[in-house]
Amino acid sequence: MNVTARLIVAVIVVRLCCGAMTAYAQGSSGERATYEPRTLIDLPTAGMLPHNTLATDLDFYHSGGLLTGFSIGLFGRIDVGLSYGGVGLIGTESPVWNKVPGFHIKLRLIEESTSLPAIALGFDTQGKEEYLDVPGRYLIKSRGIYAVLSKNYDAMGYLSFHGGANLSLERGDDDTDPDLFVGIEKSLGAAVSAVGEYDFAFNDTNREALGRGRGYLNVGLRAALGKGLTLGLNLKDLLRNQQTISIGNRTISVEFVQPL
């Protein structure tokens, strides 16, 4: 089954699952979203948590991997949180934990207006997928220091564009270049959104790096399943940039946001 067919099937399944729940408060997807999306798949947006709310994020990935994160929203302009995980946590293999927990903080500098996008600055040490002791980095590097902007438009629902730049602190592969990334989100009715992102991965291209110089193209679907609860189904690395694992990688994300 090709990528297009998989996405069509996923849309149908997700719409059936959440169709009976759209009258209730939503998560961070669809036209009735209660919360701003803080990430697309691997990449950040300028979205923030409301003041005094807690977000629990679960990312399930290859090799029985699970990453768990907790974030708190402060004053509607600051998100701060911790994350930790590893591989082999699901299944029969022995768990292999990440070397250290991840930490992130994001500050919204400018609120979105009719003429201006929302702009945020952040710092994030949490990479994606498994951690490799050699060369001392995650399969997908953490953002490190980054800036991101987000702009929303009315277009048969919501259409959102995101873009940013970052400088990762993961330099075990001796690739210290800054990086760029872009993303898009489109609502598909009250509770579902389609997302896509492209990481240029300029910092993953030298001889010691893991990428082939194609960048990382990811697509996915988000479905709000109830009050504060959002489910994500993702297809990652469609350009097959990653050399270490065979990606066309399928991952699942779960987000639950609740007031404190």
C-alpha positions as CSV (number, residue, x, y, z in Angstrom):
1,M,0.0,0.0,0.0
2,N,1.5,3.3,-1.0
3,V,1.7,6.5,1.1
4,T,-1.3,8.1,-0.4
5,A,-3.5,5.0,0.2
6,R,-2.2,4.7,3.8
7,L,-3.2,8.3,4.5
8,I,-6.6,7.9,3.0
9,V,-7.3,4.8,5.1
10,A,-6.0,6.6,8.2
11,V,-8.3,9.6,7.6
12,I,-11.3,7.3,7.3
13,V,-10.4,5.4,10.5
14,V,-9.7,8.6,12.5
15,R,-12.9,10.3,11.3
16,L,-14.9,7.2,12.3
17,C,-13.2,7.1,15.7
18,C,-13.8,10.7,16.6
19,G,-17.0,11.4,14.8
20,A,-19.1,10.9,17.8
21,M,-16.9,13.1,20.0
22,T,-16.8,16.3,18.1
23,A,-19.5,18.0,20.2
24,Y,-17.2,17.9,23.2
25,A,-14.1,20.0,24.0
26,Q,-11.3,19.2,21.7
27,G,-7.6,18.7,21.9
28,S,-5.1,20.5,19.5
29,S,-6.4,19.5,16.1
30,G,-9.3,20.4,13.8
31,E,-11.5,23.5,13.6
32,R,-12.7,23.1,17.1
33,A,-9.3,22.8,18.7
34,T,-9.1,24.1,22.3
35,Y,-5.3,24.2,22.5
36,E,-2.6,25.4,20.1
37,P,-0.4,22.7,18.5
38,R,3.0,23.0,20.1
39,T,4.7,20.7,17.6
40,L,3.9,19.2,14.3
41,I,5.7,15.8,14.3
42,D,9.3,16.4,15.3
43,L,9.4,20.1,14.7
44,P,8.2,22.9,17.0
45,T,5.6,25.6,16.3
46,A,5.1,28.9,18.0
47,G,2.0,27.4,19.8
48,M,1.9,27.6,23.6
49,L,0.0,26.0,26.5
50,P,-2.5,28.3,28.3
51,H,-1.4,29.5,31.8
52,N,-1.4,26.9,34.5
53,T,-2.0,23.8,32.3
54,L,-0.1,20.5,32.2
55,A,0.6,18.6,29.0
56,T,1.6,14.9,28.9
57,D,3.1,13.7,25.7
58,L,3.8,10.1,24.6
59,D,5.7,9.3,21.4
60,F,5.8,5.6,20.4
61,Y,8.5,4.7,17.8
62,H,10.5,1.9,16.3
63,S,12.3,-0.9,18.4
64,G,9.7,-0.6,21.2
65,G,10.7,3.0,21.8
66,L,8.7,5.4,24.1
67,L,9.4,9.0,24.9
68,T,7.4,10.6,27.7
69,G,7.3,14.3,28.3
70,F,5.6,16.7,30.7
71,S,5.2,20.5,30.0
72,I,3.7,23.3,32.0
73,G,2.2,26.5,30.5
74,L,3.0,29.8,32.4
75,F,1.3,33.1,31.6
76,G,0.4,31.9,28.1
77,R,3.9,32.9,26.9
78,I,6.2,30.3,28.5
79,D,6.3,26.5,28.2
80,V,8.8,24.5,30.2
81,G,9.2,20.8,30.6
82,L,11.2,17.6,30.9
83,S,11.2,14.4,28.9
84,Y,12.8,10.9,29.1
85,G,12.6,7.6,27.3
86,G,14.4,4.8,25.5
87,V,14.0,1.8,23.3
88,G,13.0,-1.8,24.1
89,L,10.4,-0.6,26.6
90,I,7.7,-2.4,24.6
91,G,8.2,-6.0,23.7
92,T,10.7,-8.6,24.8
93,E,14.0,-6.8,24.5
94,S,15.9,-5.3,27.4
95,P,15.3,-1.6,27.8
96,V,18.0,0.8,26.7
97,W,17.4,4.2,28.3
98,N,18.4,7.6,26.9
99,K,21.6,8.9,28.3
100,V,20.1,11.9,30.1
101,P,16.6,13.4,30.4
102,G,15.6,16.1,27.9
103,F,14.8,19.7,28.9
104,H,12.9,22.4,26.9
105,I,11.7,25.9,27.4
106,K,9.9,28.1,24.9
107,L,9.0,31.8,25.1
108,R,6.5,33.6,22.8
109,L,7.9,36.9,21.9
110,I,5.2,38.2,19.6
111,E,1.5,37.3,19.5
112,E,0.0,36.6,16.1
113,S,-2.0,39.4,14.5
114,T,-3.6,40.0,11.1
115,S,-0.3,41.2,9.6
116,L,2.3,39.4,11.8
117,P,3.0,35.7,12.7
118,A,3.5,34.5,16.2
119,I,7.2,34.3,17.0
120,A,8.8,32.2,19.7
121,L,12.3,31.4,20.9
122,G,13.2,28.1,22.5
123,F,15.8,25.7,23.8
124,D,15.3,22.0,23.5
125,T,17.8,19.2,24.3
126,Q,15.5,16.3,23.5
127,G,16.2,14.6,20.2
128,K,13.9,12.1,18.5
129,E,14.1,8.3,18.2
130,E,16.9,6.4,20.0
131,Y,20.1,7.8,21.5
132,L,23.4,6.5,20.0
133,D,26.4,6.5,22.3
134,V,28.5,6.7,19.2
135,P,28.6,9.3,17.8
136,G,26.8,10.7,20.8
137,R,23.5,12.0,19.4
138,Y,19.9,11.1,18.8
139,L,18.9,9.6,15.4
140,I,17.1,12.9,14.8
141,K,19.0,15.7,16.5
142,S,17.5,17.9,19.1
143,R,16.6,21.5,18.1
144,G,19.0,23.1,20.6
145,I,18.6,26.9,20.4
146,Y,15.8,27.8,17.9
147,A,13.4,30.5,16.7
148,V,10.1,29.7,15.0
149,L,7.2,31.6,13.6
150,S,3.6,30.5,12.9
151,K,0.8,32.1,10.9
152,N,-2.8,30.9,10.6
153,Y,-5.3,31.6,7.8
154,D,-9.0,30.9,7.1
155,A,-9.1,28.5,4.2
156,M,-12.1,26.1,4.4
157,G,-11.2,25.7,8.0
158,Y,-7.7,26.5,9.3
159,L,-4.4,26.6,7.3
160,S,-1.3,27.2,9.2
161,F,2.3,27.7,8.1
162,H,5.4,27.3,10.3
163,G,9.1,27.9,9.8
164,G,12.2,28.3,11.8
165,A,16.0,28.0,12.3
166,N,18.0,26.2,15.0
167,L,21.5,25.4,16.2
168,S,21.7,21.9,17.8
169,L,24.1,21.3,20.6
170,E,24.5,17.6,19.5
171,R,27.9,17.7,17.8
172,G,29.3,14.3,18.4
173,D,29.4,13.8,14.6
174,D,31.4,17.0,14.1
175,D,28.6,18.6,12.1
176,T,27.9,22.0,13.7
177,D,26.0,23.7,10.9
178,P,22.8,25.7,11.7
179,D,19.6,24.2,10.4
180,L,16.3,25.3,8.9
181,F,12.8,23.8,9.0
182,V,9.3,24.4,7.6
183,G,5.9,22.9,8.3
184,I,2.2,23.1,7.4
185,E,-1.1,22.1,9.0
186,K,-4.6,21.9,7.5
187,S,-7.8,21.2,9.4
188,L,-10.0,18.5,8.0
189,G,-13.3,19.2,9.7
190,A,-14.1,19.7,13.4
191,A,-11.6,17.3,15.0
192,V,-8.9,16.2,12.4
193,S,-5.9,18.0,11.0
194,A,-3.3,16.9,8.4
195,V,0.3,18.0,9.1
196,G,3.5,18.0,7.1
197,E,7.1,19.1,7.9
198,Y,10.5,19.3,6.3
199,D,13.7,19.5,8.2
200,F,16.5,20.6,5.8
201,A,19.0,18.7,8.1
202,F,22.0,20.9,7.2
203,N,23.5,19.7,10.4
204,D,23.3,16.0,9.4
205,T,25.3,15.9,6.1
206,N,29.0,15.4,6.7
207,R,30.9,12.1,6.5
208,E,30.3,11.3,10.2
209,A,26.6,12.1,10.1
210,L,23.6,9.8,9.7
211,G,21.8,11.6,6.9
212,R,22.2,11.3,3.1
213,G,21.7,15.0,2.5
214,R,18.0,14.8,1.5
215,G,16.5,16.2,4.6
216,Y,13.7,14.7,6.6
217,L,10.1,14.8,5.2
218,N,7.4,13.7,7.6
219,V,3.6,13.7,7.2
220,G,0.8,12.8,9.7
221,L,-2.7,13.1,10.9
222,R,-4.0,14.5,14.2
223,A,-7.4,13.6,15.7
224,A,-9.0,15.2,18.8
225,L,-10.6,12.3,20.6
226,G,-12.0,14.2,23.6
227,K,-11.4,16.9,26.1
228,G,-7.7,17.7,25.9
229,L,-6.8,14.4,24.2
230,T,-5.2,14.3,20.7
231,L,-3.9,11.2,18.8
232,G,-1.3,11.5,16.1
233,L,-0.4,8.9,13.3
234,N,2.8,9.7,11.5
235,L,4.9,8.6,8.5
236,K,8.5,9.8,8.9
237,D,11.5,10.2,6.6
238,L,9.6,9.7,3.3
239,L,12.8,10.7,1.4
240,R,14.8,7.9,3.1
241,N,17.4,10.2,4.4
242,Q,18.3,8.2,7.5
243,Q,21.1,5.6,7.0
244,T,20.9,3.9,10.4
245,I,17.3,2.5,10.3
246,S,14.9,1.7,7.5
247,I,12.5,4.6,7.8
248,G,9.2,5.1,6.1
249,N,9.0,5.0,9.9
250,R,5.5,4.7,11.4
251,T,5.1,6.4,14.8
252,I,2.2,7.3,17.1
253,S,1.9,10.3,19.4
254,V,-0.5,11.0,22.2
255,E,-1.1,14.4,23.8
256,F,-3.2,15.0,26.9
257,V,-3.6,18.6,28.2
258,Q,-5.4,19.4,31.4
259,P,-5.7,22.4,33.8
260,L,-3.7,22.2,37.0
